[in-house]
Amino acid sequence: MHPEDKLDGGNLYPFMVRKQPKRNIRVWMSDGEDDLENNHGSWPLQNIQLANSLKMREYDFHFRFGHATPRPAQAAIDCRESVAWLWRG
């Protein structure tokens, strides 16, 4: 199998969330309008779609969407809050 033959990717997750049995998980997502856009797709658009699927299935999730890209500066902003949120209760 050649790498170019493998077409499945993260774009399938929104549909998997909608169709597969619900799992006992919490999800923290953070993305921004300056994230990757290329001929393989749109990361911001896919993350919005995943957040909508999580909402539809009533998952315990948090989605922050802003101007940032997935860089260390954004991770530093999210790190403390996301750990506290994920490990609450």
PyMOL Python script that loads the backbone (N, CA, C, O; Angstrom):
from pymol import cmd

cmd.read_pdbstr("""\
ATOM      1  N   MET A   1       0.843  -1.189   0.000  1.00  0.00           N
ATOM      2  CA  MET A   1       0.000   0.000   0.000  1.00  0.00           C
ATOM      3  C   MET A   1       0.882   1.244   0.000  1.00  0.00           C
ATOM      4  O   MET A   1       1.806   1.357   0.805  1.00  0.00           O
ATOM      5  N   HIS A   2       0.601   2.147  -0.879  1.00  0.00           N
ATOM      6  CA  HIS A   2       1.335   3.401  -0.979  1.00  0.00           C
ATOM      7  C   HIS A   2       0.658   4.451  -0.101  1.00  0.00           C
ATOM      8  O   HIS A   2      -0.563   4.427   0.055  1.00  0.00           O
ATOM      9  N   PRO A   3       1.436   5.377   0.477  1.00  0.00           N
ATOM     10  CA  PRO A   3       0.833   6.424   1.312  1.00  0.00           C
ATOM     11  C   PRO A   3      -0.287   7.191   0.608  1.00  0.00           C
ATOM     12  O   PRO A   3      -1.270   7.574   1.243  1.00  0.00           O
ATOM     13  N   GLU A   4      -0.144   7.416  -0.685  1.00  0.00           N
ATOM     14  CA  GLU A   4      -1.184   8.158  -1.398  1.00  0.00           C
ATOM     15  C   GLU A   4      -2.481   7.352  -1.542  1.00  0.00           C
ATOM     16  O   GLU A   4      -3.529   7.919  -1.851  1.00  0.00           O
ATOM     17  N   ASP A   5      -2.415   6.028  -1.320  1.00  0.00           N
ATOM     18  CA  ASP A   5      -3.617   5.190  -1.373  1.00  0.00           C
ATOM     19  C   ASP A   5      -4.463   5.319  -0.109  1.00  0.00           C
ATOM     20  O   ASP A   5      -5.646   4.978  -0.120  1.00  0.00           O
ATOM     21  N   LYS A   6      -3.882   5.795   0.953  1.00  0.00           N
ATOM     22  CA  LYS A   6      -4.601   5.926   2.219  1.00  0.00           C
ATOM     23  C   LYS A   6      -5.280   7.287   2.252  1.00  0.00           C
ATOM     24  O   LYS A   6      -4.622   8.306   2.463  1.00  0.00           O
ATOM     25  N   LEU A   7      -6.578   7.307   2.047  1.00  0.00           N
ATOM     26  CA  LEU A   7      -7.320   8.558   1.958  1.00  0.00           C
ATOM     27  C   LEU A   7      -8.011   8.924   3.268  1.00  0.00           C
ATOM     28  O   LEU A   7      -8.438  10.065   3.447  1.00  0.00           O
ATOM     29  N   ASP A   8      -8.124   7.959   4.189  1.00  0.00           N
ATOM     30  CA  ASP A   8      -8.801   8.239   5.449  1.00  0.00           C
ATOM     31  C   ASP A   8      -7.925   9.133   6.323  1.00  0.00           C
ATOM     32  O   ASP A   8      -6.700   9.013   6.328  1.00  0.00           O
ATOM     33  N   GLY A   9      -8.569  10.021   7.051  1.00  0.00           N
ATOM     34  CA  GLY A   9      -7.841  10.905   7.944  1.00  0.00           C
ATOM     35  C   GLY A   9      -8.759  11.422   9.027  1.00  0.00           C
ATOM     36  O   GLY A   9      -9.828  10.862   9.274  1.00  0.00           O
ATOM     37  N   GLY A  10      -8.337  12.486   9.666  1.00  0.00           N
ATOM     38  CA  GLY A  10      -9.116  13.088  10.738  1.00  0.00           C
ATOM     39  C   GLY A  10     -10.469  13.608  10.300  1.00  0.00           C
ATOM     40  O   GLY A  10     -11.350  13.839  11.128  1.00  0.00           O
ATOM     41  N   ASN A  11     -10.637  13.792   9.001  1.00  0.00           N
ATOM     42  CA  ASN A  11     -11.922  14.271   8.497  1.00  0.00           C
ATOM     43  C   ASN A  11     -13.055  13.287   8.752  1.00  0.00           C
ATOM     44  O   ASN A  11     -14.226  13.654   8.653  1.00  0.00           O
ATOM     45  N   LEU A  12     -12.722  12.041   9.079  1.00  0.00           N
ATOM     46  CA  LEU A  12     -13.756  11.035   9.347  1.00  0.00           C
ATOM     47  C   LEU A  12     -14.315  11.112  10.762  1.00  0.00           C
ATOM     48  O   LEU A  12     -15.407  10.601  11.009  1.00  0.00           O
ATOM     49  N   TYR A  13     -13.601  11.734  11.698  1.00  0.00           N
ATOM     50  CA  TYR A  13     -14.024  11.732  13.091  1.00  0.00           C
ATOM     51  C   TYR A  13     -15.397  12.355  13.344  1.00  0.00           C
ATOM     52  O   TYR A  13     -16.155  11.800  14.140  1.00  0.00           O
ATOM     53  N   PRO A  14     -15.759  13.465  12.720  1.00  0.00           N
ATOM     54  CA  PRO A  14     -17.104  13.997  12.971  1.00  0.00           C
ATOM     55  C   PRO A  14     -18.211  12.983  12.660  1.00  0.00           C
ATOM     56  O   PRO A  14     -19.209  12.906  13.377  1.00  0.00           O
ATOM     57  N   PHE A  15     -18.030  12.219  11.605  1.00  0.00           N
ATOM     58  CA  PHE A  15     -19.028  11.233  11.225  1.00  0.00           C
ATOM     59  C   PHE A  15     -18.986  10.013  12.143  1.00  0.00           C
ATOM     60  O   PHE A  15     -20.023   9.419  12.438  1.00  0.00           O
ATOM     61  N   MET A  16     -17.789   9.642  12.593  1.00  0.00           N
ATOM     62  CA  MET A  16     -17.658   8.528  13.521  1.00  0.00           C
ATOM     63  C   MET A  16     -18.345   8.859  14.841  1.00  0.00           C
ATOM     64  O   MET A  16     -19.028   8.010  15.413  1.00  0.00           O
ATOM     65  N   VAL A  17     -18.170  10.083  15.326  1.00  0.00           N
ATOM     66  CA  VAL A  17     -18.809  10.512  16.572  1.00  0.00           C
ATOM     67  C   VAL A  17     -20.325  10.392  16.448  1.00  0.00           C
ATOM     68  O   VAL A  17     -20.992   9.963  17.389  1.00  0.00           O
ATOM     69  N   ARG A  18     -20.866  10.765  15.306  1.00  0.00           N
ATOM     70  CA  ARG A  18     -22.319  10.732  15.099  1.00  0.00           C
ATOM     71  C   ARG A  18     -22.865   9.318  14.980  1.00  0.00           C
ATOM     72  O   ARG A  18     -24.001   9.066  15.383  1.00  0.00           O
ATOM     73  N   LYS A  19     -22.085   8.390  14.436  1.00  0.00           N
ATOM     74  CA  LYS A  19     -22.610   7.073  14.092  1.00  0.00           C
ATOM     75  C   LYS A  19     -22.219   5.949  15.038  1.00  0.00           C
ATOM     76  O   LYS A  19     -22.927   4.946  15.121  1.00  0.00           O
ATOM     77  N   GLN A  20     -21.116   6.091  15.749  1.00  0.00           N
ATOM     78  CA  GLN A  20     -20.662   5.014  16.622  1.00  0.00           C
ATOM     79  C   GLN A  20     -21.238   5.184  18.026  1.00  0.00           C
ATOM     80  O   GLN A  20     -21.676   6.276  18.387  1.00  0.00           O
ATOM     81  N   PRO A  21     -21.239   4.116  18.816  1.00  0.00           N
ATOM     82  CA  PRO A  21     -21.751   4.225  20.185  1.00  0.00           C
ATOM     83  C   PRO A  21     -21.000   5.304  20.975  1.00  0.00           C
ATOM     84  O   PRO A  21     -19.791   5.477  20.821  1.00  0.00           O
ATOM     85  N   LYS A  22     -21.732   6.012  21.808  1.00  0.00           N
ATOM     86  CA  LYS A  22     -21.147   7.079  22.617  1.00  0.00           C
ATOM     87  C   LYS A  22     -20.181   6.490  23.635  1.00  0.00           C
ATOM     88  O   LYS A  22     -20.434   5.438  24.222  1.00  0.00           O
ATOM     89  N   ARG A  23     -19.077   7.187  23.830  1.00  0.00           N
ATOM     90  CA  ARG A  23     -18.057   6.755  24.787  1.00  0.00           C
ATOM     91  C   ARG A  23     -18.033   7.691  25.983  1.00  0.00           C
ATOM     92  O   ARG A  23     -18.509   8.824  25.907  1.00  0.00           O
ATOM     93  N   ASN A  24     -17.486   7.219  27.071  1.00  0.00           N
ATOM     94  CA  ASN A  24     -17.392   8.012  28.296  1.00  0.00           C
ATOM     95  C   ASN A  24     -16.069   8.782  28.280  1.00  0.00           C
ATOM     96  O   ASN A  24     -15.090   8.365  28.899  1.00  0.00           O
ATOM     97  N   ILE A  25     -16.054   9.900  27.571  1.00  0.00           N
ATOM     98  CA  ILE A  25     -14.839  10.712  27.446  1.00  0.00           C
ATOM     99  C   ILE A  25     -15.179  12.189  27.595  1.00  0.00           C
ATOM    100  O   ILE A  25     -16.323  12.608  27.420  1.00  0.00           O
ATOM    101  N   ARG A  26     -14.154  12.958  27.922  1.00  0.00           N
ATOM    102  CA  ARG A  26     -14.217  14.421  27.876  1.00  0.00           C
ATOM    103  C   ARG A  26     -13.259  14.865  26.784  1.00  0.00           C
ATOM    104  O   ARG A  26     -12.203  14.265  26.584  1.00  0.00           O
ATOM    105  N   VAL A  27     -13.640  15.922  26.080  1.00  0.00           N
ATOM    106  CA  VAL A  27     -12.826  16.386  24.956  1.00  0.00           C
ATOM    107  C   VAL A  27     -12.597  17.886  25.099  1.00  0.00           C
ATOM    108  O   VAL A  27     -13.548  18.649  25.268  1.00  0.00           O
ATOM    109  N   TRP A  28     -11.342  18.307  25.032  1.00  0.00           N
ATOM    110  CA  TRP A  28     -10.958  19.721  24.994  1.00  0.00           C
ATOM    111  C   TRP A  28     -10.383  19.986  23.614  1.00  0.00           C
ATOM    112  O   TRP A  28      -9.446  19.310  23.188  1.00  0.00           O
ATOM    113  N   MET A  29     -10.933  20.953  22.923  1.00  0.00           N
ATOM    114  CA  MET A  29     -10.437  21.316  21.594  1.00  0.00           C
ATOM    115  C   MET A  29     -10.153  22.812  21.554  1.00  0.00           C
ATOM    116  O   MET A  29     -10.887  23.616  22.127  1.00  0.00           O
ATOM    117  N   SER A  30      -9.077  23.164  20.870  1.00  0.00           N
ATOM    118  CA  SER A  30      -8.719  24.565  20.695  1.00  0.00           C
ATOM    119  C   SER A  30      -8.182  24.734  19.279  1.00  0.00           C
ATOM    120  O   SER A  30      -7.300  23.989  18.850  1.00  0.00           O
ATOM    121  N   ASP A  31      -8.704  25.696  18.568  1.00  0.00           N
ATOM    122  CA  ASP A  31      -8.263  25.934  17.195  1.00  0.00           C
ATOM    123  C   ASP A  31      -8.451  27.406  16.877  1.00  0.00           C
ATOM    124  O   ASP A  31      -9.004  28.163  17.674  1.00  0.00           O
ATOM    125  N   GLY A  32      -7.985  27.798  15.710  1.00  0.00           N
ATOM    126  CA  GLY A  32      -8.109  29.190  15.310  1.00  0.00           C
ATOM    127  C   GLY A  32      -8.227  29.347  13.816  1.00  0.00           C
ATOM    128  O   GLY A  32      -7.931  28.436  13.043  1.00  0.00           O
ATOM    129  N   GLU A  33      -8.664  30.517  13.434  1.00  0.00           N
ATOM    130  CA  GLU A  33      -8.908  30.796  12.018  1.00  0.00           C
ATOM    131  C   GLU A  33      -7.643  30.774  11.179  1.00  0.00           C
ATOM    132  O   GLU A  33      -7.725  30.697   9.954  1.00  0.00           O
ATOM    133  N   ASP A  34      -6.481  30.840  11.805  1.00  0.00           N
ATOM    134  CA  ASP A  34      -5.228  30.824  11.064  1.00  0.00           C
ATOM    135  C   ASP A  34      -4.607  29.430  10.977  1.00  0.00           C
ATOM    136  O   ASP A  34      -3.446  29.294  10.592  1.00  0.00           O
ATOM    137  N   ASP A  35      -5.367  28.399  11.330  1.00  0.00           N
ATOM    138  CA  ASP A  35      -4.865  27.035  11.242  1.00  0.00           C
ATOM    139  C   ASP A  35      -4.760  26.614   9.774  1.00  0.00           C
ATOM    140  O   ASP A  35      -5.131  27.365   8.872  1.00  0.00           O
ATOM    141  N   LEU A  36      -4.262  25.433   9.558  1.00  0.00           N
ATOM    142  CA  LEU A  36      -3.904  24.933   8.240  1.00  0.00           C
ATOM    143  C   LEU A  36      -5.080  24.840   7.263  1.00  0.00           C
ATOM    144  O   LEU A  36      -6.126  24.271   7.574  1.00  0.00           O
ATOM    145  N   GLU A  37      -4.880  25.402   6.097  1.00  0.00           N
ATOM    146  CA  GLU A  37      -5.794  25.282   4.953  1.00  0.00           C
ATOM    147  C   GLU A  37      -4.926  24.874   3.769  1.00  0.00           C
ATOM    148  O   GLU A  37      -4.007  25.601   3.390  1.00  0.00           O
ATOM    149  N   ASN A  38      -5.217  23.702   3.177  1.00  0.00           N
ATOM    150  CA  ASN A  38      -4.443  23.279   2.011  1.00  0.00           C
ATOM    151  C   ASN A  38      -5.293  22.376   1.124  1.00  0.00           C
ATOM    152  O   ASN A  38      -6.504  22.274   1.321  1.00  0.00           O
ATOM    153  N   ASN A  39      -4.665  21.722   0.152  1.00  0.00           N
ATOM    154  CA  ASN A  39      -5.422  20.891  -0.780  1.00  0.00           C
ATOM    155  C   ASN A  39      -5.968  19.622  -0.138  1.00  0.00           C
ATOM    156  O   ASN A  39      -6.742  18.899  -0.766  1.00  0.00           O
ATOM    157  N   HIS A  40      -5.577  19.340   1.104  1.00  0.00           N
ATOM    158  CA  HIS A  40      -6.115  18.188   1.828  1.00  0.00           C
ATOM    159  C   HIS A  40      -7.347  18.564   2.647  1.00  0.00           C
ATOM    160  O   HIS A  40      -8.069  17.685   3.117  1.00  0.00           O
ATOM    161  N   GLY A  41      -7.589  19.847   2.820  1.00  0.00           N
ATOM    162  CA  GLY A  41      -8.765  20.275   3.555  1.00  0.00           C
ATOM    163  C   GLY A  41      -8.505  21.455   4.464  1.00  0.00           C
ATOM    164  O   GLY A  41      -7.453  22.091   4.415  1.00  0.00           O
ATOM    165  N   SER A  42      -9.490  21.726   5.290  1.00  0.00           N
ATOM    166  CA  SER A  42      -9.468  22.861   6.213  1.00  0.00           C
ATOM    167  C   SER A  42      -9.524  22.351   7.647  1.00  0.00           C
ATOM    168  O   SER A  42     -10.532  21.784   8.069  1.00  0.00           O
ATOM    169  N   TRP A  43      -8.444  22.553   8.395  1.00  0.00           N
ATOM    170  CA  TRP A  43      -8.439  22.119   9.780  1.00  0.00           C
ATOM    171  C   TRP A  43      -9.464  22.896  10.614  1.00  0.00           C
ATOM    172  O   TRP A  43     -10.171  22.280  11.411  1.00  0.00           O
ATOM    173  N   PRO A  44      -9.574  24.211  10.467  1.00  0.00           N
ATOM    174  CA  PRO A  44     -10.599  24.920  11.246  1.00  0.00           C
ATOM    175  C   PRO A  44     -12.013  24.399  10.952  1.00  0.00           C
ATOM    176  O   PRO A  44     -12.796  24.179  11.876  1.00  0.00           O
ATOM    177  N   LEU A  45     -12.332  24.208   9.696  1.00  0.00           N
ATOM    178  CA  LEU A  45     -13.665  23.734   9.341  1.00  0.00           C
ATOM    179  C   LEU A  45     -13.930  22.339   9.900  1.00  0.00           C
ATOM    180  O   LEU A  45     -15.022  22.075  10.403  1.00  0.00           O
ATOM    181  N   GLN A  46     -12.951  21.450   9.820  1.00  0.00           N
ATOM    182  CA  GLN A  46     -13.120  20.097  10.353  1.00  0.00           C
ATOM    183  C   GLN A  46     -13.279  20.115  11.868  1.00  0.00           C
ATOM    184  O   GLN A  46     -14.063  19.336  12.411  1.00  0.00           O
ATOM    185  N   ASN A  47     -12.555  20.983  12.558  1.00  0.00           N
ATOM    186  CA  ASN A  47     -12.693  21.058  14.014  1.00  0.00           C
ATOM    187  C   ASN A  47     -14.054  21.614  14.416  1.00  0.00           C
ATOM    188  O   ASN A  47     -14.623  21.182  15.418  1.00  0.00           O
ATOM    189  N   ILE A  48     -14.578  22.559  13.655  1.00  0.00           N
ATOM    190  CA  ILE A  48     -15.929  23.055  13.912  1.00  0.00           C
ATOM    191  C   ILE A  48     -16.938  21.936  13.700  1.00  0.00           C
ATOM    192  O   ILE A  48     -17.872  21.779  14.486  1.00  0.00           O
ATOM    193  N   GLN A  49     -16.749  21.168  12.649  1.00  0.00           N
ATOM    194  CA  GLN A  49     -17.660  20.062  12.380  1.00  0.00           C
ATOM    195  C   GLN A  49     -17.580  18.999  13.484  1.00  0.00           C
ATOM    196  O   GLN A  49     -18.606  18.448  13.882  1.00  0.00           O
ATOM    197  N   LEU A  50     -16.386  18.709  13.974  1.00  0.00           N
ATOM    198  CA  LEU A  50     -16.245  17.759  15.072  1.00  0.00           C
ATOM    199  C   LEU A  50     -16.928  18.284  16.330  1.00  0.00           C
ATOM    200  O   LEU A  50     -17.617  17.534  17.021  1.00  0.00           O
ATOM    201  N   ALA A  51     -16.741  19.571  16.630  1.00  0.00           N
ATOM    202  CA  ALA A  51     -17.401  20.164  17.800  1.00  0.00           C
ATOM    203  C   ALA A  51     -18.921  20.055  17.679  1.00  0.00           C
ATOM    204  O   ALA A  51     -19.601  19.770  18.665  1.00  0.00           O
ATOM    205  N   ASN A  52     -19.455  20.279  16.482  1.00  0.00           N
ATOM    206  CA  ASN A  52     -20.901  20.149  16.282  1.00  0.00           C
ATOM    207  C   ASN A  52     -21.371  18.717  16.475  1.00  0.00           C
ATOM    208  O   ASN A  52     -22.461  18.494  17.002  1.00  0.00           O
ATOM    209  N   SER A  53     -20.574  17.746  16.060  1.00  0.00           N
ATOM    210  CA  SER A  53     -20.925  16.343  16.267  1.00  0.00           C
ATOM    211  C   SER A  53     -20.903  15.994  17.750  1.00  0.00           C
ATOM    212  O   SER A  53     -21.788  15.289  18.234  1.00  0.00           O
ATOM    213  N   LEU A  54     -19.897  16.484  18.474  1.00  0.00           N
ATOM    214  CA  LEU A  54     -19.824  16.240  19.919  1.00  0.00           C
ATOM    215  C   LEU A  54     -21.029  16.858  20.629  1.00  0.00           C
ATOM    216  O   LEU A  54     -21.601  16.256  21.538  1.00  0.00           O
ATOM    217  N   LYS A  55     -21.404  18.052  20.208  1.00  0.00           N
ATOM    218  CA  LYS A  55     -22.572  18.720  20.788  1.00  0.00           C
ATOM    219  C   LYS A  55     -23.845  17.926  20.510  1.00  0.00           C
ATOM    220  O   LYS A  55     -24.662  17.730  21.409  1.00  0.00           O
ATOM    221  N   MET A  56     -24.016  17.474  19.285  1.00  0.00           N
ATOM    222  CA  MET A  56     -25.203  16.724  18.912  1.00  0.00           C
ATOM    223  C   MET A  56     -25.353  15.458  19.754  1.00  0.00           C
ATOM    224  O   MET A  56     -26.470  15.085  20.114  1.00  0.00           O
ATOM    225  N   ARG A  57     -24.245  14.798  20.069  1.00  0.00           N
ATOM    226  CA  ARG A  57     -24.278  13.554  20.844  1.00  0.00           C
ATOM    227  C   ARG A  57     -24.201  13.801  22.351  1.00  0.00           C
ATOM    228  O   ARG A  57     -24.147  12.859  23.141  1.00  0.00           O
ATOM    229  N   GLU A  58     -24.196  15.080  22.739  1.00  0.00           N
ATOM    230  CA  GLU A  58     -24.172  15.498  24.149  1.00  0.00           C
ATOM    231  C   GLU A  58     -22.939  15.000  24.901  1.00  0.00           C
ATOM    232  O   GLU A  58     -23.030  14.553  26.044  1.00  0.00           O
ATOM    233  N   TYR A  59     -21.786  15.085  24.235  1.00  0.00           N
ATOM    234  CA  TYR A  59     -20.519  14.785  24.906  1.00  0.00           C
ATOM    235  C   TYR A  59     -20.136  15.923  25.834  1.00  0.00           C
ATOM    236  O   TYR A  59     -20.571  17.060  25.651  1.00  0.00           O
ATOM    237  N   ASP A  60     -19.323  15.612  26.825  1.00  0.00           N
ATOM    238  CA  ASP A  60     -18.743  16.612  27.712  1.00  0.00           C
ATOM    239  C   ASP A  60     -17.510  17.154  26.987  1.00  0.00           C
ATOM    240  O   ASP A  60     -16.451  16.526  27.001  1.00  0.00           O
ATOM    241  N   PHE A  61     -17.650  18.323  26.352  1.00  0.00           N
ATOM    242  CA  PHE A  61     -16.551  18.853  25.560  1.00  0.00           C
ATOM    243  C   PHE A  61     -16.473  20.374  25.703  1.00  0.00           C
ATOM    244  O   PHE A  61     -17.433  21.040  26.090  1.00  0.00           O
ATOM    245  N   HIS A  62     -15.308  20.882  25.380  1.00  0.00           N
ATOM    246  CA  HIS A  62     -15.054  22.322  25.357  1.00  0.00           C
ATOM    247  C   HIS A  62     -14.364  22.626  24.033  1.00  0.00           C
ATOM    248  O   HIS A  62     -13.421  21.934  23.649  1.00  0.00           O
ATOM    249  N   PHE A  63     -14.829  23.656  23.337  1.00  0.00           N
ATOM    250  CA  PHE A  63     -14.206  24.038  22.067  1.00  0.00           C
ATOM    251  C   PHE A  63     -13.948  25.528  22.081  1.00  0.00           C
ATOM    252  O   PHE A  63     -14.874  26.336  22.158  1.00  0.00           O
ATOM    253  N   ARG A  64     -12.686  25.877  22.008  1.00  0.00           N
ATOM    254  CA  ARG A  64     -12.287  27.282  21.933  1.00  0.00           C
ATOM    255  C   ARG A  64     -11.818  27.552  20.505  1.00  0.00           C
ATOM    256  O   ARG A  64     -10.935  26.870  19.985  1.00  0.00           O
ATOM    257  N   PHE A  65     -12.422  28.550  19.890  1.00  0.00           N
ATOM    258  CA  PHE A  65     -12.039  28.919  18.531  1.00  0.00           C
ATOM    259  C   PHE A  65     -11.702  30.400  18.526  1.00  0.00           C
ATOM    260  O   PHE A  65     -12.504  31.231  18.952  1.00  0.00           O
ATOM    261  N   GLY A  66     -10.518  30.722  18.046  1.00  0.00           N
ATOM    262  CA  GLY A  66     -10.098  32.112  18.049  1.00  0.00           C
ATOM    263  C   GLY A  66      -9.251  32.440  16.840  1.00  0.00           C
ATOM    264  O   GLY A  66      -9.530  31.991  15.728  1.00  0.00           O
ATOM    265  N   HIS A  67      -8.219  33.222  17.066  1.00  0.00           N
ATOM    266  CA  HIS A  67      -7.354  33.690  15.983  1.00  0.00           C
ATOM    267  C   HIS A  67      -6.040  32.920  15.915  1.00  0.00           C
ATOM    268  O   HIS A  67      -5.298  33.038  14.940  1.00  0.00           O
ATOM    269  N   ALA A  68      -5.757  32.145  16.932  1.00  0.00           N
ATOM    270  CA  ALA A  68      -4.439  31.527  17.044  1.00  0.00           C
ATOM    271  C   ALA A  68      -4.283  30.303  16.142  1.00  0.00           C
ATOM    272  O   ALA A  68      -5.251  29.748  15.622  1.00  0.00           O
ATOM    273  N   THR A  69      -3.031  29.914  15.982  1.00  0.00           N
ATOM    274  CA  THR A  69      -2.671  28.696  15.266  1.00  0.00           C
ATOM    275  C   THR A  69      -2.190  27.671  16.289  1.00  0.00           C
ATOM    276  O   THR A  69      -1.959  28.027  17.445  1.00  0.00           O
ATOM    277  N   PRO A  70      -2.033  26.409  15.892  1.00  0.00           N
ATOM    278  CA  PRO A  70      -1.574  25.397  16.858  1.00  0.00           C
ATOM    279  C   PRO A  70      -0.071  25.508  17.106  1.00  0.00           C
ATOM    280  O   PRO A  70       0.704  24.663  16.659  1.00  0.00           O
ATOM    281  N   ARG A  71       0.318  26.513  17.792  1.00  0.00           N
ATOM    282  CA  ARG A  71       1.720  26.774  18.082  1.00  0.00           C
ATOM    283  C   ARG A  71       1.926  26.736  19.601  1.00  0.00           C
ATOM    284  O   ARG A  71       0.955  26.719  20.357  1.00  0.00           O
ATOM    285  N   PRO A  72       3.177  26.722  20.044  1.00  0.00           N
ATOM    286  CA  PRO A  72       3.436  26.692  21.490  1.00  0.00           C
ATOM    287  C   PRO A  72       2.766  27.832  22.263  1.00  0.00           C
ATOM    288  O   PRO A  72       2.380  27.645  23.417  1.00  0.00           O
ATOM    289  N   ALA A  73       2.626  28.991  21.655  1.00  0.00           N
ATOM    290  CA  ALA A  73       1.995  30.111  22.359  1.00  0.00           C
ATOM    291  C   ALA A  73       0.536  29.793  22.685  1.00  0.00           C
ATOM    292  O   ALA A  73       0.059  30.104  23.776  1.00  0.00           O
ATOM    293  N   GLN A  74      -0.164  29.182  21.748  1.00  0.00           N
ATOM    294  CA  GLN A  74      -1.559  28.803  22.002  1.00  0.00           C
ATOM    295  C   GLN A  74      -1.629  27.697  23.056  1.00  0.00           C
ATOM    296  O   GLN A  74      -2.500  27.718  23.925  1.00  0.00           O
ATOM    297  N   ALA A  75      -0.719  26.744  22.975  1.00  0.00           N
ATOM    298  CA  ALA A  75      -0.693  25.670  23.973  1.00  0.00           C
ATOM    299  C   ALA A  75      -0.460  26.236  25.370  1.00  0.00           C
ATOM    300  O   ALA A  75      -1.047  25.753  26.338  1.00  0.00           O
ATOM    301  N   ALA A  76       0.381  27.241  25.482  1.00  0.00           N
ATOM    302  CA  ALA A  76       0.642  27.859  26.781  1.00  0.00           C
ATOM    303  C   ALA A  76      -0.614  28.533  27.329  1.00  0.00           C
ATOM    304  O   ALA A  76      -0.855  28.521  28.536  1.00  0.00           O
ATOM    305  N   ILE A  77      -1.406  29.116  26.445  1.00  0.00           N
ATOM    306  CA  ILE A  77      -2.658  29.744  26.868  1.00  0.00           C
ATOM    307  C   ILE A  77      -3.636  28.694  27.377  1.00  0.00           C
ATOM    308  O   ILE A  77      -4.301  28.895  28.393  1.00  0.00           O
ATOM    309  N   ASP A  78      -3.722  27.574  26.668  1.00  0.00           N
ATOM    310  CA  ASP A  78      -4.715  26.550  26.973  1.00  0.00           C
ATOM    311  C   ASP A  78      -4.307  25.558  28.054  1.00  0.00           C
ATOM    312  O   ASP A  78      -5.176  24.978  28.705  1.00  0.00           O
ATOM    313  N   CYS A  79      -3.033  25.349  28.261  1.00  0.00           N
ATOM    314  CA  CYS A  79      -2.555  24.238  29.081  1.00  0.00           C
ATOM    315  C   CYS A  79      -3.166  24.188  30.478  1.00  0.00           C
ATOM    316  O   CYS A  79      -3.799  23.196  30.837  1.00  0.00           O
ATOM    317  N   ARG A  80      -2.989  25.221  31.254  1.00  0.00           N
ATOM    318  CA  ARG A  80      -3.458  25.212  32.639  1.00  0.00           C
ATOM    319  C   ARG A  80      -4.969  25.044  32.716  1.00  0.00           C
ATOM    320  O   ARG A  80      -5.469  24.245  33.507  1.00  0.00           O
ATOM    321  N   GLU A  81      -5.697  25.799  31.893  1.00  0.00           N
ATOM    322  CA  GLU A  81      -7.156  25.725  31.905  1.00  0.00           C
ATOM    323  C   GLU A  81      -7.657  24.364  31.426  1.00  0.00           C
ATOM    324  O   GLU A  81      -8.595  23.810  31.998  1.00  0.00           O
ATOM    325  N   SER A  82      -7.038  23.832  30.388  1.00  0.00           N
ATOM    326  CA  SER A  82      -7.508  22.556  29.853  1.00  0.00           C
ATOM    327  C   SER A  82      -7.269  21.411  30.827  1.00  0.00           C
ATOM    328  O   SER A  82      -8.127  20.538  30.953  1.00  0.00           O
ATOM    329  N   VAL A  83      -6.150  21.384  31.511  1.00  0.00           N
ATOM    330  CA  VAL A  83      -5.867  20.323  32.483  1.00  0.00           C
ATOM    331  C   VAL A  83      -6.870  20.410  33.635  1.00  0.00           C
ATOM    332  O   VAL A  83      -7.408  19.389  34.064  1.00  0.00           O
ATOM    333  N   ALA A  84      -7.119  21.598  34.128  1.00  0.00           N
ATOM    334  CA  ALA A  84      -8.099  21.762  35.217  1.00  0.00           C
ATOM    335  C   ALA A  84      -9.486  21.340  34.755  1.00  0.00           C
ATOM    336  O   ALA A  84     -10.217  20.698  35.509  1.00  0.00           O
ATOM    337  N   TRP A  85      -9.855  21.686  33.545  1.00  0.00           N
ATOM    338  CA  TRP A  85     -11.171  21.332  33.024  1.00  0.00           C
ATOM    339  C   TRP A  85     -11.303  19.824  32.824  1.00  0.00           C
ATOM    340  O   TRP A  85     -12.315  19.233  33.201  1.00  0.00           O
ATOM    341  N   LEU A  86     -10.294  19.207  32.238  1.00  0.00           N
ATOM    342  CA  LEU A  86     -10.357  17.764  31.947  1.00  0.00           C
ATOM    343  C   LEU A  86     -10.379  16.924  33.216  1.00  0.00           C
ATOM    344  O   LEU A  86     -11.046  15.890  33.256  1.00  0.00           O
ATOM    345  N   TRP A  87      -9.658  17.350  34.256  1.00  0.00           N
ATOM    346  CA  TRP A  87      -9.543  16.540  35.466  1.00  0.00           C
ATOM    347  C   TRP A  87     -10.487  16.993  36.585  1.00  0.00           C
ATOM    348  O   TRP A  87     -10.332  16.560  37.727  1.00  0.00           O
ATOM    349  N   ARG A  88     -11.437  17.835  36.284  1.00  0.00           N
ATOM    350  CA  ARG A  88     -12.383  18.289  37.311  1.00  0.00           C
ATOM    351  C   ARG A  88     -13.238  17.117  37.782  1.00  0.00           C
ATOM    352  O   ARG A  88     -13.410  16.126  37.072  1.00  0.00           O
ATOM    353  N   GLY A  89     -13.759  17.250  38.970  1.00  0.00           N
ATOM    354  CA  GLY A  89     -14.693  16.246  39.507  1.00  0.00           C
ATOM    355  C   GLY A  89     -14.079  14.905  39.629  1.00  0.00           C
ATOM    356  O   GLY A  89     -14.739  13.961  40.064  1.00  0.00           O
TER     357      GLY A  89
END
""", "prot")
cmd.dss("prot")
cmd.show_as("cartoon", "prot")
cmd.util.cbc("prot")
cmd.orient("prot")
